[in-house]
Amino acid sequence: GEYGPCALELVPTASVAGKEVCDVIALDVGKLTAIVIGHGGEGSSPAWHVQTVTIRRARTATEEAKSYDFFFDEYIAADRGSKALHVQLFPTAKSGRGPKNDGSRSARGEA
């Protein structure tokens, strides 16, 4: 099935090697086949450099914990990188060495 957009408030919880780490608690939507990540293109620096998105599902009484990695390593910005404010990403290999998402399958390219 498909789950519609949900705005998540990203609050940096740590900084590791100059990169922000954010934790977000959200509804469990089951098995992930793709995600859309993006922003509104507003503010003084409307560009995000996204290297990796990792989504972890906690262990439940009936299922083991699960982790999904989405490797991108590009900007989400109207003027560089993906040239889109929203990109659709697909799970990659756990090592990050699987196919790199290139943003070409942009869900809502708003360049």
GIVENQUI-V711032 format. One line per field, one symbol per residue. ss: DSSP state (h for helix, s for strand, l for the rest). Layout:
ss=???
//
This chain:
ss=lllllllllllsssssllssssllllllllllllsssslllllllllssssssssssllllllllsssssssssssllllsllllssssllllllllllllllllllllll
//
